[in-house]
Amino acid sequence: MNISATGTTPAASPPVADALPPDALIVLPTRNLVLFPEMVFPLAIGRPATVAAAQQAVREQRQILVVLQHDPEKSEIGPDDLHRTGTVANIVRYVTAPDGTHHVICQGVQRFRITEFVEGHPYLLARGLHVVEPAGAGPEIEARFLVLQGQVREVMDLLPQVPPELRQTVEATESAGALADLAATYLDSKPAEKQDILETVELVPRLDKVTALLAQRLEVLRLSNQIGQSTKASLDARQREMLLREQMAAIQRELGDDGTNKQEMADLEKAIGDARMPPEVEAVARKELRRLQRTPDAAAEYGMIRTYLDTLIELPWALPEAPPIDIAEARKVLDQDHYGLEKIKLRIVEYLAVRKLAPEGKAPILCFVGPPGVGKTSLGQSIARAMGRKFARVSLGGVHDEAEIRGHRRTYIGALPGNIIQAIRKAGARDCVMMLDEIDKMGSGVHGDPSSAMLEVLDPEQNGTFRDNYLDVPFDLSRVVFITTANMLETIPGPLRDRMEIIGLTGYTAGEKLEIAKRYLVRRQLEANGLKPEQAGIDDAALKQIIVGYTREAGVRNLEREIGRALRHIAVEIAEGTATKVQIGVADLEKLLGPLRFENDVAMRTSVPGVATGLAWTPVGGDILFIEAARTPGGGKLILTGQLGEVMRESVQAALTLVKGQASALGIEAGLIEKSDIHVHVPAGATPKDGPSAGVAMFMALTSLLTGRTIRSDTAMTGEISLRGLVLPVGGIKEKVVAAAAAGITRVMLPARNKRDYEEIPEEVRKALEFVWLERVEDAVGAALAA
């Protein structure tokens, strides 16, 4: 225990004290020591005032008063910082160590209660009352004395080393109060608890407090002793077991017996033979089986080898008999599961037809790319149903460790095969349909690049000998039908993208969403909410209103959520018994779903010169984009806002240069541009925007601003421009046109060189829109500006 005494610390050496009052005691404050009467204890003192006080007491052969301070961390001690009960003590010895520290050995004499402190001295002096030790007599005190004595003996028996002198002192102590003070002195408890015992003068409460503290300490000592004995017994038993096993192994080697469960080894050997492994793999499995036979059951390596053999046995090495592919049935399955997507279905049917005619051929890796909620993952499940094969799904989103694909080496504790092998093991078929979901969201970290590991998996020329790090033997993946999904191609590395055949899935039109909702979503949400068709339903008009006014997306996920929200309100009424049949109409939507979230604001935004409506492509589908231009008096400065990317900024600069070059032909006043500052802004400023396809819209916004003519509010446009005035082709035509139709646009202006994309536009959208094909920017001026 680290025991120290503290006192007041003057700024300089303490002055020489005047004559001390004969009835006052020199006070020695302590941080964490409580001295009891008749006890001898050393104190280390270091503060100048405390040293001076101790030296003064030694010179005058005066008694000192040892008192515990309230806060052990406090250095400057005053009367308010001390307890009011302490112990009068004699200084038996004063020692100055070679390192300069001072020590006093004190012997407690009597309890003392402070009544006042004497001021005017460099150290604390106190007056008070000497507390007389009460006489201990009577059966209550004697009984408590015997209990306490038994506790002290048991504690000394449980402790590892107890000085013989302490045992003798305990046995020689006959006073109940003295025994309580002795036990409290050596008790491992907090200073505050010891101070409480010191302040308790009456014997019965004092004995009870010490007995309670000793009882707690005894519980801890007994428990630690039991744990120590059980640990020692466990170690002894383990060592004995190991010795016996070694002896048994030696005897069994002499007898020619391998010492393992023969039946278990025979079962493993039979399972290896029945797994129909390739010869190379079977040789490795039998070698590991021989290692297992020579390994004791208790060895850590035994479990590792056994787990490895179980993994090899459970993998589907043999190629099952694939059911014949029925093309007509495949068409039926695809039509049942998905509405629309005619070109996608045609490509899948072609894929299945090739697999039927050339089952041994190398099939291409299909990659479905499109916005969320258009049915990419469910297409993979439909392909598995159409082919009559098992389906396995591996999510690659957020995978950043190569070992997730190739597995961990068996030298690591807890090693496992990679996700590819685990999925095949779970499917139980080597020719399953495996969906690799979100392949564009793989990352790379300190543990390697998983997209590089996927190069071997998705290469038909290499995956016939795919080697997982855990298996460390080749596994044939060539018969697995790999299908991947992604939201965007830009984040997929080029070599990996080159191994896949890209099939684009675009957003649905409003008519397609209506049919999907009627055929699939309403029925699915009725089942999810415990409703039957005869209890609830949604009108076609209400579904159209949900599509137009409550959702704006390429897929149908939010549409299904809104349908579910509406039906849950009906479920409450049905469950409460307030209704038996509810048909949701347009008038009910505001009560069920709240006010409309989306409205057609095209006409309002394009009612002034300088505003053009562009078409944009995003990873979640197409969207309309408003270009706003304003002119203020200035010196020809161009201001761009709206978080425009570098390419879009260059498009604005190119459009302004083109307008300047054609100013006279456009009827723009000479010198107007040089005398004006032009500010181009694209709303939704919190969203970053980039790309060259807004060039035509930028040109038309500037032309409209400088000529004072408005652009037709029913017209949207897209296309890149060159400084020669050519309108260049852009991508994402289908998504952009579908978004224009959904936003209420009736007329779109597209680059003439994008006519090749016309057939991809849904027929419903083509009928609803008027198309204007642009060769040059002059065509846009004539078609878009109002008279």
N, C-alpha and C positions, 0 to 999 in steps of 0.2 A: 504494500500500500504506500502511495506517495504522500507523506505527511509533511506539512509545512505550516509555519506560523507567519502571520503578517501583522503589521502595525501601521501607524501613521508614518508617512514619509515626508519629512521636511525638505525644503528646497536645498538647504545646506546641512552640515553636520549638526546634530542636536546640541543645543547649548547646555551648560552645566546646570543641573537641577538645584533648586532651592531645597531646603530641608523638607523631607516628605512628611505628611501628617502621619502620626503613629497609628491612627485607626483606619487608614486607607491601604488598599492592596494594589500593587502594580498589575495591570491587566495585560495578558498575552493573548491577542486574538488568534484563532486557528481557522484554517480554510475548511478542513474536512476531518478533524480529529475531535472526538468527545472523550475527555479524560474522566474516569470514574474514581471514587475514593478507593484507597488502598492499592490502586493499580500503578505500575511503573511503566513509563512510556517515553521514548525519545522524541524530541521535536527539532526540526531543522529550521533555523531562523536566518533571515538574510536582509531584511529591511533595516536601515540605520537606526530608526527609532526603536524597533523591537530589540535589536542588539544592545542598544544603550539601556533599555529597560531591564533586560536580563542581567547585564553587567552590574547595574545599580543594585538589583536584588541580591546578587552574589556578594557585592562589597558590603552591603549592610546586613547580609544574612537574613533577608526578609522573605516571607512567603509571597508567592505570586498567585494570580487568579487566571486560570485557563478557561477561556470562553469561546464558543463557536460563533462565527460570523454568519449572517443570513446568506449573503451572496459570496460564494467562494471565488468568483472572478474579480471581485472589486478590490482595488489596491488601496484607495484612500478610505480609511476606516474611522468612523465617528461613533459616538454613543448610540445613535439610532440604528447602526448596522450590526449590533450585537444582540444575542439572546440575553435574557435577564437572569438566567441560572447558569452557574459555572461550577468549577471545582477548585478549591484552595489546594495548592500543591507546594511541596518543598523541592528546591533545585538540588538534586543529589550530586550532579556533576555538570560542569561547564567545559566544553571541548571546542578548540579551534582547529579545524582540519588543515592539512598542508595546502589544499586548494583554496583556502581562504573562507570556507563556509563555517558557520557557527552552529553548534549543537548543544542542547541542554537535555539532561535526563531528569524527568520530573516524577515525583511520587505523589499521587492524589491523597488528600487528607480528609476533606469534608466538603459536602455540598454547600454552596453559597448563593444567596439570592441578592442581587444588586438592587439598591434603593436609590442611589444617586452617584453621579460621576463628579470627580474633583477636577476643576479647570485650572489652567495656568501652568501646566507642566508639558514637557516635550513628548510625553507618552501618556497613555490613559491610566488614570487612577480611579478606583471605585470604592464606595462604602456600601455596607449592606449588613445582612443577617447571616450568621452561620446556622445552617439547617442541621438539627440534631437527628441522627439516625434512629428511627423508632425501634423499640424492642420487639423482637419476633417471638411470639408465644401463641399457643392455642392450636387446636386441631386443624383449622383451615390453613394456617400458615405451614404447619408441619406436613400436611398432605401435599400442598403445592411444592414444598421444598423437595419431597421425595420424587415427585413427578419430574421436576426440573433436573434433579440430579441424575435420574435415569436417562433423560434426553441428552444431557451433556455427555454421559458415558457412551451412548450409542453414536453420537456425532464423532467422538474421538475414535471409536472403533471403525467407522466408515471412512474416515480421512486417511490418506496414504501414510503420512508421517506426522506424528504428534510427539513433541518433546516429552521425555519422562517427567521433567520437572512440573509441567502443566498437569499431568495426571495426578502427581502427588499433591499439588496445590488443590485440585478439585476434591480429592478424597479427604484432605485435611480441613476443608472449609465446612464449618458447622452452622454458620449464620446464613439465614435465608436471604437477607439483603445483600451480604457479601457475595453469595453464589450468583445472585441475579446480576450484580454489577460485573462479576468476573465473566459470566456467559455473554453479557452484552458487549464487553470489551472485545472479545475475540469473535463475536458473531459477524458474519459477512452480510451486513445490511447497510442501508443508507445512513448518512450522518443525521438526517432529520429524525429518523426512527430512534437512533441512539439518544439524541437530545430529548426526545419525548420521554424515554425511560429515565434519563437523568433528572428531568423535572418532576417525575412521579415519585413522591417521597413515601407515601403509604405503601406498605409491603404487599398487600393482597393485589391491588391493581398493577404494581410493578412486576410481581411474579407472573401474573396473567399475561401481561404484554410480552415479557421475555419468552414465556412458554409458547405463545402463539407464533412468534418469529422463529423460534427453534423448530417448531412443528413444520413450518414451510420449508426451512432449510433441510430438514430430515427427508421430506418427500423428494426433493431434488437429488439428494445424495443417494437415497435408495434406488431411484430410477436410473441414475447414471451408473450405479454399481451393477444393476441388472443388465443394462445394455452392454457394459463392458464384459460381463461374464458370458452373455449370449454370443457376442462377437467372437470372443476367444474360443467358445465351444464350437461355433460355426467354422472358424478357421481350422481348428483341430480336426473336425469331422471332414472338411474338404481335403485337407492334406492326407488324412487316412484313406479317404475314398480314392484319391489319385494314386497313392501307393499301392492300394489293392488292385486298381485297374492295371497298373503297370505289371504287377506280378501276374495277374490273370492273363494279360496279353502275352507275356513271356511263356507261360505254361501252354497257352493255346497255340502259339507258334511252334512249340516243341511237338504238340500233338497233331499239327497240320490243320488245325481249325482256325478260320479267319476271325472268329470272335464276334461277328455281327449277326443280325437276324437273317438267317438263311432264307426264310420265306420272303422277307421284304426285298432282299437282293434278287431273288428269283422273279418276284413280281416286276421289279424295275427292268430286269433283263428282258422279260416277256413284253413289257410295254414299249421298250426301245425297238424290239423286232416288229411290233404291230404298228408303229408310227409311220412306217414306210418312208423312212428318211433316205435322202441320197447317200450313196456309199461314203462320200467324204464326211458327211455329218454323222452318219452312224458310227464311223470309226472314232470320231471325237467323243461321241456319247459313251461308247464302250470303254474308252480309255478313262474317262471321268468316273465311270462305274467301278472300274478296278481301283482307282484312287479312293473312292468312297468305301470300298470293302476293307482297305488297309487303314482307314482313319477311325480312331475311337469315337464313340457316340458323343462323348463330352467335349470333344475338340470343337473350337469355333469354326474351323474349316468344314466340318461335317455338314452343318446347316447350309453353308454357301454352296457346296457341291450338290447337295440334294435339291436346293431351289433351282439351280441351273439345269439339272437333269429334268426336273418337273416342267420347266419352261420349254425345253426341247421336245419333250414328249407331247405336250399339249398343243404345240403349233401344228397347223394343218399342212403338212409337207406334201401329201398326195393331192393330186388335182381331182376334185369330185366330178361326177358326170353332170355337165351343165344341161339344164332343161332346154329343149328346142325353143328358139325365139320365134314367137308368133307376131308377125308385123301388124296384122289386123288388131290383135289383142293389145299390142303396144300403143297403137293409135287410140284405142278405146280408153286405156288407162290414162294416157296423157290428156285426153279431152275431159275425162272425169275429174282429174285433179287440177286442171288449169284452164282458164278461159282466155281466149286470144292467143298471143305469142305464136302465131302460125308459122313464121319462119324458123323460130326456135324449135318448135315441134317437128318441122320438116327435117331440120338438121339432125335431130335426135333419131328420127326414123331412119334417115340415111346411115347414121352411125350403127344402129342396130342391124340394118340390112347387111352392112359390110361385115359385122361380127358373125352374122349367121352364115354368110357365104364363105368367109375366110376366118374360121375360129382360131387358127394358129397364127394369124397375122398380127402385126404390131399395131395396136389401136392408138389413135392420137389422144392426147391429153386435152380434154375440153375445159375451158375456163369461162365461166359465166360472169360477165362484168356488167354491173348496173347499179342503180341507186338502191337504197334500203327498201325492203318491203315489196319487191316486185316478184318474189317467188324463186330466188336462186337456189336456196337450200332445198326447198320442197321439190324442185325439178330433179335433183339428184335422187331423192326418195322415189319419185315416179319412175326414173330410169331403172332403179333396182327392182321395182315391182314389175315393170314391163319385161325385164330380162329374167325374172324369177330367181334373183340372186340375193344374198345377204347384203345388208346395208351397214356401213360403218362410217362414223363421222369423227373427224379430228379437227378441233378448233385451234387455229394457228394465231389467233389474235393475241398480241402481247408476248409471244414466244421470243426469247432473246438468248437462249442457250442452245448451242449445237447439240448437246446431249439429249435435249428433248426430242430430237429427230433420230439421232444415231444411237442413243442409249449411253449408259455409263459402263466403264470397264469393271470387270468383276473384282478387281483389287480393292475397290472402294466399298465401305460398309453401306449397306442398304442400296446397292446398285440395282438398276432396273433396265429392261429394254426400252428403246425409244417408243414414241407415241405410235409410229407406223406399225411396228411389230406388235405392240400391245393391242392395237385396234384389230389387227388380223387375228390375233389369238382370241379376242373377245367375240369376233364374228364367227370364228370357227370355219372359215372358208378361205382358200388361197385365191379364189376368183371373185371375191366380193366386190361390191361397188363402194369405193371409199371417197367420201366427200371431204376435201381439205378446205375448210371454211376460213374466210378472211385471210387469204394468202398475202394480201397487200398490207397487212398490219403486223407482219413479223418485224422484229427489231434485231439489232446486233449489240453485243456487250462484251465484257471482258472474257466471257466463256465461249467466244467464237460467234460465227455468223450462221444462223440456222438456214437462211435462204441459200447459202452455198451448199449446205448439206442436202437441200431439196433438189439440187441439180441432178444428183444421181438417182433420186427417187423418181423424178418425173422425166427421165430420159429412157425411152423404150430400148435404146441400144445398150444401156448400162444396168438398168434395174433388174435384169435377169440374174445378176450376181450381187445383189445388195448385201452389204456386210454391216450388221449392227455391232456396235462395240461390245455389247453385253454377250451376244451370242458368239461372236468371233468366228462364225462360219457363214458362208453365203446363203442367202434366202432369195428365192425367185419371186420377184414382184411383177413380172411381165404379164401375168394373167389378171392382175388387179385392174379394175376399171377406175382410173383416177379422174375425178371431177373436182375442179377448184372453183372458188367464188372470190370475187373482189368487188370493191366499190369504185376503185380507180386504178388505172394501169401505171400511172406515173411513179408510184412508190414501189413497183415490182422491178427488181433488177433486170437489165436487158437480157443477159444469158438465160435467166429463168423464164422470162416472158417469151423468149424465142422457142422454148420447148413446148409451149401450149398453143392450142388453137383458140383464138379469142372469139367468143360469141357474145355480142352486146344485147343486153336487155334494157329497153328504155321504159319510161314511165307510161302509165295507163291514161287513156283519155277518160273524160267524164262518163261517156257511155259504157266503156269497158268497166270502170269502177262500179257503175250501177249494176251491171250484169254479175260481176263478182260478188257484190254485196248480196244480191238476191239469191244467187246459187250457193254461196259458201258461207259468207260472213255472218248473216243473220242466223242461219241454222246453227253455226258453231257457237255463237254467243247465247242463243237460247239454251243449248245444252250446258254451256259453262255456267249459266246462272240458274239452272234448275227449272227452266220453263219449258212448256210444251207449245207446239204451233197453235193449238186451239186456245191457249191462254193469252198469247201476246203476238203482235206482229207490227210491221212498219210499212207504211204506204210507199209506193214508188216515188211519189212527189216528196215525201219526207226524206227518203234516201238521197234524192237529188239535192235537196236543200243542205243536207249534212255534207255532201261531197263538195258543194260550191261554197257554202257559207261557214263551215266549221273546220274544214281541213284544206291544206294546200301542200301537197306532197306528190312525189312521183309514184310511190307504192300505195299500199292500202292498210298499213299498220295503224295509223292514226284513225282512219275511217273505222276500222274494227273496234278500236278503243271507244270511239264516240258512240257507236252502236251499242257496245256493252254498257256504257254509262246510261244510255236511255233505257235499256232493258232492265238495269238494276233498280231504277225507280219503279218500274212496273212490278218487279219481283217483290218489293216492299209492300205494295198494295195487295198483291195476291197473297203474300204470307200473312198480312194483317186481316185478310178476309173482307176488305173494303171493295174489292173488285174481283170478278171472275174471268172477264175477257176484256183486253185493252188493245186497241188498234191505234198506233201512234201516227198522227198526221202532222202536216206542216205547222198547224196552229199550236201543237203541243210542244214543239221543239224548244221554244224560248223558255218555257217553264222547266223543261228537263235538262237542257244543255246550256242555258243562259243566252245572252244576246249574240248575234252573229259576230264572228271573229274576223272575217275577211269581207271586204266589199270591193266593188269595181270602181277604182278612182282614176282610171285612165283619162276620162273626159275632163275631169277637173284639173289634172296635172298638165294637160297639153293644150290648155285654152289660151296660152300667152305665147308670143314669139320667144324663141330661144330654148324651147323644150322639145326633146325628141324621145321617142320610146325605142329602146334597143332590146335585143334578145341576148340572153346570156346562158351559158352552160355551167352547171355546178355538179359536184359529185353526187348530189341527191336529186338530180333532174334539171330540167330547164327552168328559166325564170325570166321575167321582164325586168328591164333596167331603164331607169329614167336618166337622161342626160340634160342638165340644166346649164344654160349659159346666160351671163349677165354682162352688161357694158357700163362702165363708169368713166368720166373724164380722166385722162391720164396721159401716159407717154408710151403706150404700146406694150405694156407689161402683160404677161400671161400668168394667171393664178390658177392653180389646180388644187382641189380639195376633194375629200371623200375616200381617203386611203387608196389611192390609185397606185397600181404596180408600175414598174419601170416600162413595160411594154405598152400599157395603156397610156402612160404619159407621152410616150413617143407617138402614139396614135393621135393624140390631141395636137401635138406640134405639127405632125404631118397634115392634119386636117386644116389647121390654121394657115400653113404655107400654101395649101391648095386653094383655099378661099382667097388669099391675097393674090395668087396668080390669076384667078378667074374673077376678080372683083368687078371689072368692067362688064364682062359677060353676064354676071349675076345682077347687075344694076346696083352695086354698092357704091355709095358716094366716095369720091376720091379723097384720100387722106383721112377717112373716118377711122380706119384701124389704127393708124399712127397716133391719132389724137385720143385714143381710148385705151383703158385697161380692161382686158377681157378675163372674166372669172368663170371657169368651168367647174361645176360641182356635180358629183354623182351621189344622190341620197343613200341612206343606210350607211352613214359614215363610219360606223363601228365595224363594218364588214370589209375586209381587204378585197380588192378587185384587181384583176389583171387579165391580159390577153389582147390580141389585135382585132377581135371580131366586132368591136364597137366603133371601128373607123368610120363607117357610113353614118352611124348615128351621131358621132361627133361632128362630122362635116355638115350634116343637115341642121344640127342645133346651132352651129356658128352661122350658117347661111340664113337660117330663120331669124336669128338675132340681128344680123347686120342688114337684112333686107326689110325687117319689120313684118314679115309674113309668117303666119302660124302654120304648123305642120298638122295634117289631118289627124284627128284624135282617134280614128279607127285603124291607124297604120302603125306597124312596128317594123323594124329593119335590123339586118345584121350583115356583116361583110367587112373584110379588110380593104383598105384603100392604098394606092400607091401614089407617088408624087406626079405620075403621069395622068392621074384621074381614073385609073382602072379599078374595078371592084373585083377583089380576089376572093377565092373560095375559102370557107371556114368549116370547122367540124361541128358536130352536135346538132345538125339541122333538125332531125326528128324531135329531139327533146325540146329545142327552142320553139318549134312550130306548135307542138302540143301545149307548151306553156302559154303561148300567145292565145291559142283558142280558149284555154281555161280562164285567161284573164279578161276575156271579152273582146279581144282584137278580132277584126273581121278581114283585115287586109295585111299581108306581109310582103316585104321586099327582100329578096334573096339574091345572092350572086348567081349570074347565069351559069357559071361553071359548077354550081351545086345542083343542076337539074338531075344529075345521076342519083341524087338522094331522094328524089320526089317519090319514087315507088315505095320507099321505106316508111313514108308518112302514112298513118292509118287512114283508111278511106273515109271514115267519119269526119276526120279533121280536114281532109282535102275538100270535102263537099262544103264544109262550113267556112272556108277561107278563100279569099281571092289572092292569087300569087302574082307578084310583079318581079320579073327577072331583070337584073341590072348588069349591064356590061361596063358602063362608066358612071361616074357620079352625076353627069348631066341627066341620065335617066332617072336617078333618084330625085333630083330637083323638080323635074317635070311631073313626077308621079306623086310626090309627097306634099309639096307646098300648096296651100289653099290659094284659090284665085284672089 
